């Protein structure tokens, strides 16, 4: 079986490649946004790496024609919510046009591939308490350009399933965390600050933004298992939440990380880290995915945070060893 992962160089892409490498009989391919993403560890997981701008329809079609994949995990995109406010069109074009180009190439080439399109729980927006936990039937209420782009991706996948019989499966992951996440994201950034403070590279202070918001966090390694089950066992055109059903406030998450620190840590609010729009609570219902595939999360929030912090400790230590 030939498998293509767009955005293979990203946080989720790397974990998905690691998971799929445990399955025999697969030939893995991945796309990168640029050569700068190519690195030895990634090539070891996926020797077949293609530099493809997903916004370019000709480039996307040429790559899919050459690979002829049986499964496509479409992970490529702009995933940082604050950046979507700074440059809305870049996020809309990358996410919506990128998805359109993948689906259109599958249609034009008449590929029998199954396509997993990754949306986001951000599409549900600032919901009322009585709407929680969120199901796949909760109305869209996007509150950022990023969430608008995810509505577009979601609906394109449904439209291609209905109009063109492309085998799409949609997923709406809630927040995911774990080792290897970009430090632009809050939990990973806090873990990095703690790791640097432990080595004396910065003052023993963690700078934070909004702490009252509550999120439904799933370990990235559980998320990729959900994606594989969804693409293989999901119903064509269907949509599935990927979540745990339990929300933690950012303050609780921060306190759990600080409790893992080897030194005392002070917390200071940095107003520059506050988002223009904040969704108070996001917690989901994953019953549909569980009933269809049997998936359920296996990694605890405490293990996720411990692994994320240990990963940054290793990274900071390695960088220090390289310093002259």
Helices and strands as residue ranges (DSSP letters): E 2-6, H 11-20, E 27-32, G 35-37, H 40-45, E 48-51, H 57-67, E 71-74, H 81-86, H 88-92, I 93-97, H 98-109, E 114-118, G 121-124, G 129-131, H 145-164, E 167-173, E 176-177, H 186-198, E 205-208, E 214-215, E 218-219, H 220-233, E 239-242, E 248-249, H 250-259, E 266-269, G 271-273, E 281-282, H 287-293, H 301-322
